Amino acid sequence: MTKAGAHFIEAWAEDIDMSNKLVLVNQTDIDGNSQQFYLPYDKLVISVGSNTNTHGVDGLENAHFLKTIVDARSIRNHIMDNFERACLPTISDEERRNLLSFVVAGGGPTGVEFASELFDMLQEDLTPYVSPFSVAIDIKFPTILRNLVSVHIIQSQSHILNTYDEKISKYAEKKFQNDKIDVITNARVSKVEKDKIIYTTKDADDKIIEHVLPAGLIVWSTGVTLNPITEKVKGHLPSIQKNRHALETDSHLRVLGAPMGDVYAVGDCSTVQNNVAAHIVDFLRSADLADGKDPEQTDLSFQEWRRLAGTIKRKFPQAAGHLKRLDKIFYENDQDHSGCQA
């Protein structure tokens, strides 16, 4: 027991009986045998994060992931090993290029950020690298290696950062183009091997073309999927939990559908349900009542529309991107050009 009066149990949570408020726990004893028991709760907080989505691709044992500190150390050691091998006089130029070819699968926020940091590390830190084991001697990698380094991003969509505003996506692609980071879009990875990654694209006639990209390091960052315990909880609430990637909660982080509101979910395993569309009518009615209008018989002027949009953005900041083209949306629906939307 800690000073806070809490108990710590190192074990796996395998299932939750929400009706009886019990957690099924699996623990391995000193002999390696699995032992199961139930742990009662008054309030339960699920904070198990998420797992890497493999998309069923073969050969991912040859790739590195971006989940733990162990992953970070493994990536750093792999990069250093590749540079040291590239310095050997017995290595051909082609082998050097392959060793110094770094591939990131996944053009989302994590993959893009990693590719950017990796590029900075390769270009600015490793060439003038000083050995941490020697203070008197500066051990530097040959400058010529910088010209052989390449960084590639493989993205299945037409743009990287496709979940963000279009301006952000274009800015990132332009920045990568200036930095000579190779962005491969509309491509799907089909297999990962020890020294190469295989992906496919489609030509103008929708014919599938297979490509082979040599790689000294492959990092897999293609999104997340449900943790097994999260999937179990969703399975107990199939009619309510519709999100494929996380547990849906209300604004108080209570899992939707859980009995008595005693189960909470936080972090990457959860998502707060904010259905903006369901609130639009309420916003409209409130705006009309505040102006002394009948909500059943009223028109919405352009200025009132803008004022309403401001209210929506304050309550739902994530809606700001959808309201940027407010003028265009309004005029497209103002079919009689009266300046009002009925």
N, C-alpha and C positions, 0 to 999 in steps of 0.2 A: 504494500500500500504506500502511495506517495504522501507527501505532506498535505496535499490538497484533499486527501481522503479517497483517492481513486485507485482502482486495481488495474494492473496491466496484465493482459494475457496475450502471449504470442501464439497465434493460431490462425486458421483459415475459417472465415465465415462462409458456410456452404449454402444455407437456405434460411428463410425467415418465415415463421408461422405468425402472421400478424393478428390472427384471431385470438391466439393464446398468448401473444406477446413474448415469443421465444425465438432465439437465434440458434440455429444448428451450427455447432463449431466442430472443426476437425483439427486435432492436435497430434503431432508425432512424438512418441515417447523416446527415451534414450536408447531403446533397442530398435528404433526405426519402425515400430508398429503404429498404425493409425488408430486413434482413439476419438470417438465422437461423443459429444454431450450437448445438452441444451443450456443456454444461458438466458435467464429471464431479463426483461427490461421494462422500465416505466416509459422512458423516452429513448428513441433509437435514431441516431444520426448515421446516415450512409455517406461515407466519404472515401470511396475506393478508387477514384480516378477512372481511367479508361485504358483499354488495350490498343496496341497498334493494329491498324486495319491492313491485313496482308493481301486482300482482294484475290486470294487463291493463287497467287503467283508462285511458281516453283523456284527453288534455289535461294530463298531468303536467308538461309543459314550463312550465305556468303556476303550478306549486307550488314551494315551497322544500323542501329536504331537510335532514336533520340528520346530516351525515356528516363534514364538513371545516370547517376554519377559514374557508375561502372562503364556505361556506354560512352560517356565523354572522355574518360581516360583511355578507353580502347581506341577511340577515333584518333586522339592525339598521338598515342604510341604508334598507331598504324601510319599516320602521316610522317612522323619522324623516321620510322623504319624505311619508308619509301624513298625519302630524300637521301638517307644514308646509302641505300642500295644504288640509287641513281648516281652516286659519286664514284662508284667502283669503275676502274678502267676496263674491266672485262664486259661491261654492259654496253650494248649497241645503242645508237640514237633512237631507234624505234622502241626498244625496251624502255629507255628513259622516258620517252613520251607517254608510253602506256602506264608506267609507274606513277607519273605525275599528272595523270588524267583523273580528275575527281568528279564523280557523278552524284547528283542529288535527285532522287526520284520523288517528285511531288512539288508542285509550284504554289502551295498554300503559304500562309504566314510563316510557319515554322521552317519549311524548306527554303523559302526565299531569304529569311533572316540568316539561316545557317550558311547558305551559299555566299551571302555577302560577307559574313564574318570570316568564312574560310578563305575567300579571295583576299581579304585584307591581311590575314595571317600569312598566306603564301607569298604575297607580293612585298609586304613591309616588314615582317618579323623573321621569316626563316632565312632569307638570303643573307642578312647581316647577323645570323644567329650566333650567339656566344654560348659556349658550353657552360652549363651550371656547375660542372665539376672542376673547372679551372679558372682561377682568378687572374693568373698571370698571362695566360695564353688565350687569344681570341680565336676560336675555331669557327670558321665561317664556311657556309656552303658556297660553292662556285656561283658567281653571278650569272653564268650562262644558263643555269638551271631555270632561272626566272622565265627565260624565253620558251622553255619547254612545258611550263605549267599550263594546264587548261582546266576550267571549271564548267560543268554542264548541268543544266536543269531540264528534267523531262516532265512535262505537264500534260495531262490527259485532256484538258480544256483548251479553248482557243487563246486564253490569256492566263498569265500568272496572276495570283491574287484576285481571282475572278469573283470572290464573294465580297470584295470591297468596291468602292466607287471606281468608276472607269478611269478617272484621272489618276488615281493612285496606281492602278495597274499599268497605265501607259508610262507614268513617270518611272516606275521600277524597271520596266522593260527598256526604256531609253537609257537609264543609268547602267544597266547590265550590258547594253550594246556598247556604250562608251568604254566600259571596263573590259570588254572582250569576253564576257561571260556568255557562253552559248546557251540560248533558251530554245528548247525544242518543244513546240506546242502540238496539240492534236495527236499526241503519241501515247500509246499504251504499252507498258512493260509486259512482256510475255514470259520472260525467264531471266534469272540472275545467275551468272556463273562466277567462278572465283576471280577471273581476270577480265570479265566483260559483262555487259548488260545488253539484252536483246529486246528490242521494242518494235512496234508496228505503227505504220501510218497509212492513210488512204490517199490515193491520187485523185485527180479530177473525175475519173470514172468509177470512183468508189472501190477501186482495186486495192487490196491489202498488200503493202510492201513491207518486208522485214528488213530491219537495220541491225547492225552489230556495232556497238560502241565499246572500244577497249577501255578498261578502267583499273586504276590502281587502288581506288577506294570507292565504295558504293554506299551511300547513306539513304535509308528508306524513311520517307516522311510523307505518307499518303493518307493522312487522316487517322481517325480513331474509331474504335468499335466498342461495344459494350463489354464490361467486366462480367465474368460468369455470375456473380451474385446479383449484379444489376439486372442481368437477363432473367434470372429466377424471379425477381420481384416484379418485373414487367409481365412475366408469364402468369403471375397470380392476379393481375389486373388488366386482362387483355382488352376489355371493353372501354377502358379509360386511358390507359397508357398507349398512345398511338405513335409517339416519336420513336424512330428507329435507332437513334444514336444516344439517347439519354433518358433519364427519368424526368418526367414533367412534374413541376412543383407549382404551388401558388406563390403569391408575393411574399409569404412568410416562410417559404422554403419547405412547406409541408408537402409530402408526396401525394399527388392527386389519387384519390380512390382508397388510400390507406385508411382503415377503420380508426375512428376516434381521434384522428389528427395527431397521432403520437409518433409518426415516422417522418423524419426529415431527410433531405438529401442536399449535399453541398459539393461544390467543386466540379470537376470535369465529368462526373457521372450524372450530373443533373442539368436541367435547363428550366428557367422560370417561364411559365406560360403567360405571355402578355398578348392576348388576341386583340390587336388594335381594331380590326374590322368590327368586332362585336361591340366596341365602345363608340363607334362613329355616330350611331343613332342617338346614343345618350348625350354625346357632345353637342349634336345639332339641337336636340330638344332643350338642353340646358342653356344654349346660346339664345334660342328663341324666347324662352321664359325670362331670361335676364333682361332682354330688350322689350318685354311686355308683349310678345307676339304669340299667336296661336301656333303651336308646333305642327298641327295638322294642316294648316293652310298658310303657307308662307313661302317667300322666295329668299334665296341666298345671294346677296350682292358679292361682288369681288372682294371688297374690303372686309366684309364679314367672313368670307371664306379664308382670307389671310389671317384674320384674328383667331379664327377657329384652328387653323394650322399651327399657330403659335402655342395655343393651349395643348394641342396634341403632342407637340414636340417636347413641351415641358414635362408632361406626364410619361411619354414614351420616347426617350431620346433616340432610340434605335430607328424611329420612323423618320428622322430628319432626312436621310438619303432618299426616301420615297417621295418626300414633299418638295424636293428641290425643283422639280419641273411643274410647280404649282400653276404658274401662269398658262403654260401650254395645256395642261389637263383641263383647266377651267374653260379656256376658249374653245377647245375641241368639243366640249359638252354644251357650250352656249350656242345652241344651233340657231336661235332666232336673233342672235347678236343684240340682246337686250341688256347685257351687262349683269344679268342675274341668272342663277341656276335654280330651277324649280325642284 
